[in-house]
Amino acid sequence: MCADRKTDIGPPHHDKFLPPIIKNNYGKWKYHETPQRGVLLHVGEKGDKLWSVRAATARIASIETIRLFADIADKFSDGYLRWTSRNNVEFLITDESKVKPCIQKLEAEGYPVGGTGNGLTNIVHTQGWVHCHSAATDASGVVKALMDDLFPYYHDKELPGKVRIAFACCLNMCGAVHCSDIALLGVHRRLPAIKHDIIAKQCEIPSTVAACPTGAIRPKTVDGHQSVEVIEEQCMYCANCFTVCPAMTLNDPEMDGLSIWVGGKVSNARSEPMFSKLAIPYIPNEPPRWPTAVKAVRNIVETYAKGARKFERVGEWIERIGWPAFFDQTGIEFTKYHIDDFTHAGETFKRSAQLRH
């Protein structure tokens, strides 16, 4: 194959977009620290220094916002910036004298700097009612209400450790709710409503049956129409069927809502990665400000802040004090829905780089 061949197959190599200081110190960073909230300092083996100024952004940015960030990057960080996986934007600065002016410019434009160290970072979330057909709740609205309430923990108020909050609108889980300290997950609570008279006209029955990950859908003739039935015990309300068959609607304004999960993390520090576990099985949708959900999350954050040790993540704090103490201290009611009777092998999979002989 010709080394000079140019193709549109696959993305270009990432090192084409790295700032020179990162390319020169790739794999050679000596240490990093957090000189102030919202600023990271990386120091290379030869003394090179890189300041990353982190600011919160919306998940969906307008062209005007992109142009503003490009102008800020041109002025303060030699044109280099990056987005984190949790919707923060970081400006990569090599001149320390430009750090403070960059922060002042961002905050003057309404983009608060923070999200580093022991505190709350920006909330990663899914699409929600604005676009997704399987959403059981909104995303942007709930996240906006949450961040308005918890903003001090992003900007300047310390927590014992890092707290990552995630939001997914349904259990297809486009967000990181399975591995976040606190997570909100939209839930459907009734079976798909099947339009038996038109399903055969709108959908392919075999494809609809095959779309169900739990085998809950089966072919059935109803009132002379070729249709399907749903086995309630096997349905997990994922809306996969609605994705391929619009005659099986799942959304319901009276029954849909959200649940809260706690204790997940990706980090290997101090303990292995952890999956989130159920804390509150159902909270109704309450637009536009979702007061019950916001109050519930704040309660968990503040209880954790009072009882956790330095650098302890939410899941590690819960493992130390025990789940009975978690429910007792937060005042969350323990119900039958908290009993984990999942029979598959998730707990036996090796999820960590902490290998032992």
C-alpha positions in Angstrom: 0.0 0.0 0.0 1.3 3.4 -0.9 2.5 5.4 2.2 1.3 8.7 0.6 -2.2 7.4 -0.1 -5.0 9.7 1.0 -8.4 8.2 1.9 -11.6 9.2 3.5 -11.9 5.8 5.3 -11.6 6.2 9.0 -10.6 9.3 11.1 -7.2 11.0 10.7 -4.5 10.1 13.2 -5.0 11.9 16.5 -1.4 13.2 16.7 -2.1 15.6 13.8 -4.2 17.7 16.2 -2.1 17.6 19.3 -0.5 20.8 20.5 3.3 20.8 20.2 3.9 20.7 23.9 1.7 17.6 24.3 3.3 15.9 21.3 6.8 16.6 22.7 5.8 15.3 26.1 3.6 12.4 25.1 4.1 9.6 27.8 6.7 11.8 29.5 4.7 13.9 31.9 6.3 13.9 35.3 3.3 15.0 37.5 0.2 17.1 37.4 -1.6 19.2 40.1 -4.5 21.5 40.5 -3.3 25.0 41.3 -6.8 26.3 41.6 -10.4 25.1 40.8 -10.8 24.8 37.1 -7.1 24.8 36.3 -4.9 21.7 35.8 -1.1 22.0 35.6 0.9 19.3 33.8 4.7 19.3 34.2 7.0 17.3 31.8 10.2 15.5 32.6 12.2 18.4 31.1 10.3 21.1 32.9 7.7 21.9 30.2 4.4 23.2 31.7 0.9 23.1 30.4 -2.1 24.8 32.0 -5.5 23.5 31.2 -8.3 25.9 31.9 -11.7 24.1 32.2 -15.1 25.7 31.7 -18.6 24.3 31.6 -20.5 24.3 28.4 -23.9 23.1 27.2 -24.0 19.7 25.6 -25.3 21.2 22.3 -23.3 24.3 21.2 -24.3 26.9 18.7 -22.1 28.1 15.9 -21.7 31.4 17.7 -20.4 29.5 20.8 -17.9 27.6 18.7 -16.7 30.8 17.2 -16.3 32.4 20.6 -14.3 29.5 21.9 -12.1 29.6 18.8 -11.4 33.3 19.3 -10.6 32.7 23.0 -8.3 29.8 22.0 -6.5 32.0 19.4 -6.0 34.7 21.9 -4.9 32.7 25.0 -3.9 29.1 24.0 -2.3 29.3 20.5 -5.5 28.1 19.0 -5.6 24.8 20.9 -8.6 23.6 22.9 -10.3 20.3 23.6 -13.7 19.0 24.9 -13.8 16.5 27.8 -16.2 13.5 27.9 -18.4 15.4 30.3 -19.0 18.5 28.1 -16.4 20.7 29.5 -14.1 22.8 27.2 -10.4 23.1 28.1 -8.0 25.7 26.8 -4.4 24.4 26.7 -2.1 27.3 27.7 1.7 27.3 27.7 2.1 30.8 29.0 1.2 31.2 32.7 0.5 34.9 32.3 -2.4 34.1 30.1 -4.2 31.8 32.5 -5.9 34.5 34.6 -7.0 36.6 31.6 -8.4 33.5 30.0 -10.5 32.7 33.1 -11.7 36.3 33.3 -12.8 36.2 29.6 -14.6 32.9 29.9 -16.5 34.0 33.0 -17.4 37.4 31.5 -18.9 35.5 28.6 -21.0 33.4 31.0 -18.9 30.2 31.0 -17.9 29.4 34.6 -14.5 27.9 35.2 -14.3 24.9 37.5 -14.9 21.1 37.6 -11.5 20.0 38.6 -10.2 18.4 41.9 -12.5 17.3 44.7 -15.9 18.6 43.5 -18.6 18.2 40.9 -17.8 18.3 37.2 -20.2 19.0 34.4 -23.1 16.5 34.0 -22.9 14.2 31.0 -26.4 13.6 29.7 -28.4 12.2 26.8 -30.8 13.8 24.3 -34.1 13.8 26.2 -37.5 14.9 25.0 -36.0 17.4 22.5 -35.2 14.7 20.1 -35.1 11.1 21.3 -38.1 8.9 20.6 -37.5 6.5 23.5 -36.9 9.0 26.3 -38.9 8.5 29.5 -37.9 11.9 30.8 -36.2 15.1 29.7 -32.4 15.6 29.8 -31.4 19.2 29.3 -34.1 20.5 31.6 -33.3 18.2 34.5 -29.6 18.8 34.2 -30.0 22.5 34.0 -32.1 22.4 37.3 -29.5 20.2 38.9 -26.5 22.3 38.0 -28.2 25.5 39.0 -28.7 24.0 42.5 -25.3 22.3 42.8 -23.3 24.9 41.1 -21.1 25.9 44.1 -19.7 22.3 44.1 -18.6 22.9 40.5 -17.2 26.3 40.9 -15.5 26.7 44.3 -17.0 24.5 47.1 -15.0 21.4 48.1 -16.3 17.9 48.4 -14.4 14.9 50.0 -13.6 13.5 46.5 -14.6 13.7 42.9 -18.3 13.5 42.1 -19.4 12.5 38.7 -23.1 12.9 37.9 -24.7 11.4 34.7 -28.1 11.4 33.2 -29.7 9.0 30.8 -33.3 9.3 29.5 -34.0 5.6 29.3 -32.2 2.4 30.1 -30.6 2.2 26.7 -28.3 4.5 28.5 -26.6 6.8 26.1 -25.1 8.5 29.2 -22.7 7.0 31.7 -25.2 6.1 34.4 -23.7 2.7 34.9 -20.4 4.1 36.2 -21.1 7.5 37.8 -21.1 8.5 41.5 -24.7 9.7 41.2 -26.9 8.9 38.2 -30.4 9.7 37.0 -32.1 7.2 34.7 -35.4 7.7 32.9 -37.8 4.8 33.4 -40.9 3.6 31.6 -43.4 1.7 33.8 -46.0 0.2 31.4 -45.8 -2.3 28.6 -45.8 -1.0 25.0 -49.3 -0.1 23.7 -49.7 -2.2 20.6 -51.9 -0.9 17.7 -53.0 -4.3 16.5 -55.0 -3.0 13.6 -52.1 -1.2 11.9 -49.0 -3.0 13.2 -48.7 -5.4 10.2 -48.9 -2.4 7.8 -46.3 -0.3 9.6 -43.9 -3.0 10.8 -42.2 -6.2 9.9 -43.4 -8.7 12.5 -40.2 -10.8 12.4 -38.0 -7.8 12.8 -40.1 -6.5 15.7 -39.9 -9.9 17.4 -36.1 -10.0 16.8 -35.6 -6.5 18.2 -36.5 -7.5 21.7 -33.3 -8.2 23.7 -35.1 -10.3 26.3 -37.4 -12.3 24.0 -40.5 -10.7 25.4 -42.3 -10.2 22.1 -44.0 -13.0 20.3 -46.2 -13.2 17.2 -49.9 -13.4 17.8 -53.1 -13.0 15.8 -55.5 -10.4 17.4 -59.0 -9.9 16.1 -57.9 -11.4 12.8 -54.9 -9.1 12.5 -51.4 -10.3 12.3 -49.8 -8.8 15.4 -47.6 -9.5 18.5 -48.0 -9.8 22.2 -45.6 -8.7 25.0 -44.8 -11.0 27.9 -44.8 -8.7 30.9 -42.4 -10.7 33.1 -39.7 -10.4 30.4 -40.2 -6.8 29.2 -37.6 -4.3 30.5 -39.2 -1.3 28.9 -36.3 -0.4 26.7 -38.3 0.8 23.7 -36.2 -1.2 21.3 -39.5 -2.5 19.8 -40.7 1.1 19.2 -37.4 1.9 17.5 -38.3 -0.6 14.7 -42.1 -0.5 15.0 -43.9 2.8 15.6 -47.1 0.9 16.2 -45.7 -0.2 19.7 -45.7 3.1 21.7 -44.1 3.1 25.1 -44.1 6.7 26.3 -46.7 7.6 28.8 -47.0 11.0 30.5 -48.6 9.5 33.7 -46.3 6.6 34.2 -42.9 7.7 32.9 -40.3 9.3 35.3 -36.8 8.8 36.5 -34.8 6.8 39.0 -31.6 7.6 40.9 -28.5 5.4 41.1 -25.3 5.8 43.2 -21.9 4.3 43.7 -20.4 3.9 40.3 -17.0 4.9 39.1 -14.5 4.2 36.3 -11.4 5.0 38.3 -9.0 2.3 39.5 -7.7 4.4 42.3 -8.1 2.9 45.8 -10.6 0.3 44.6 -11.7 -1.4 41.4 -14.2 0.2 39.0 -17.8 0.0 40.4 -21.2 -0.2 38.9 -24.0 2.1 40.0 -26.7 0.6 42.2 -30.3 1.7 42.7 -31.1 4.3 45.4 -34.5 5.7 44.4 -36.7 3.6 42.0 -39.1 6.3 40.8 -39.6 10.0 40.8 -42.3 11.5 38.6 -41.5 14.0 35.9 -42.0 17.5 37.2 -41.1 20.0 34.5 -39.8 22.6 34.2 -37.6 22.5 37.3 -38.0 18.9 38.6 -37.9 19.9 42.3 -38.2 16.3 43.8 -35.3 15.0 41.7 -33.1 18.1 42.5 -33.9 17.7 46.2 -33.0 14.0 46.2 -29.7 14.5 44.5 -28.8 17.4 46.8 -29.6 15.2 49.8 -27.3 12.5 48.6 -24.5 14.9 47.8 -24.7 16.7 51.2 -24.9 13.4 53.1 -21.9 12.2 51.3 -20.1 15.5 52.0 -20.7 15.1 55.8 -19.6 11.5 56.1 -17.0 10.6 53.5 -13.3 10.6 54.1 -10.8 12.6 52.1 -10.6 11.5 48.4 -13.3 8.8 49.0 -15.7 8.4 46.1 -19.5 8.0 46.7 -19.3 4.2 46.1 -16.3 3.8 48.4 -18.0 5.7 51.1 -21.1 3.5 50.8 -19.0 0.3 50.8 -17.3 1.5 54.0 -20.4 2.4 56.0 -22.7 -0.3 54.5 -25.8 0.0 52.5 -28.1 0.0 55.6 -26.3 3.0 56.9 -26.6 4.7 53.5 -30.3 4.4 53.5 -30.5 5.4 57.1 -28.4 8.5 56.8 -30.0 9.7 53.6 -33.5 8.9 54.7 -34.2 7.1 51.5 -36.8 4.3 51.8 -35.7 0.8 51.2 -38.1 -1.1 49.0 -38.4 -4.5 47.3 -37.1 -2.8 44.1 -33.7 -2.6 45.8 -33.3 -6.3 46.1 -30.8 -7.3 43.4 -31.7 -10.7 42.0 -30.0 -10.4 38.7 -28.7 -13.8 37.8 -26.1 -13.2 35.1 -22.4 -13.1 35.6 -21.7 -9.4 35.8 -20.0 -9.7 39.2 -17.6 -12.4 38.1 -16.2 -10.4 35.2 -12.8 -8.8 35.8 -13.3 -5.1 35.5 -10.0 -3.8 36.8 -6.3 -3.4 35.9 -5.6 -4.3 39.5 -4.6 -7.9 38.8 -3.6 -10.3 41.5 -2.0 -13.7 41.4 
